[in-house]
Amino acid sequence: MVIVLAGCSLDKPITDESTGFWDEYFVYPLSWLITEVAEFFNENYGLGIVIVTLLIRLVLLPLMIKQTKSSMAMQQIQPEIKALREKYSSKDQKTQQKLQQETMQLFQKHGVNPLAGCMPLIIQMPILLGFYHAIMRTEAIAEHNFLWFDLGSPDPYYLLPLIAGVTTYLQQKIMMGGSDAMSANPQMKMMLYIMPIMIIVFAISFPAALSLYWVVGNLFMIAQTYFITLPMKNKESNATGGAKK
């Protein structure tokens, strides 16, 4: 749905005359917000991107916390789900229906909604993608500079792409936790290294404004994971461990 809404309009500047549901209700309002904040700070569009990125992340924070709680709840009942799948391992229709029924009863017993973790993500994606479009399609951004780089051109010193890659790696590393989780999931370990490399490759050729957005967003996610997500997981883990004892 997001891809259909976004279309292929990255080459079209966004203005107050832009038409279409996606441009009118997602991209232009975010472009307008960046511009207003930038003009408040003497047309400092780099600072405008930083501040609006932080504002958006703060607005989405409750959704991300809810998503984390839902993910934790699903992880806690994974052993019981695994036991049910082993119990009803036959692939015939009757057995699979029984598996679905008992799985739903398990969800109800623990108060877990399997779709609860998806909804926050579905809400976040159009906003984050709209902000990406706003940065790429606001012409005024490309006409200004910030710190050592021009916002409309790639960083000539490659510092911003490297910072974006390093912060992407750190964010994933902290979110994944210890080495046990990565050992149990080889794909997760692979993504830990592939994603930062991809971000660096993209950031080298993309406008520095987008790299700046990635860096600020990554730093926010690192702080969120370190100060909110990890303490939540540790608290829940201690509570579970205490209950088992």
Buried (B, 14 or more C-beta within 10 A) or exposed (E): EBEEBBEEBEEBBBEEEBEBEBBBEBBBEBBBBBBEBBEEEEEBBBBBBBBBBBEBBEEBEEBBBBBBBBBBBBEBBEEBBEEBEEEBEEEEEEEEEBBEEBBEEBBEEEEBEEEBBEBBEEEBEBBBBBBBBBBBBBEBBBEBBBEEBBBBEBBEEEBBBBBBBBBBBBBBBBBBBEEEEBEEEEEBBEBBEEBBEEBBEBBBEBBBBBBBBBBBBBBBBBEBBBEBBBEBBEEBEEEEEEEEE
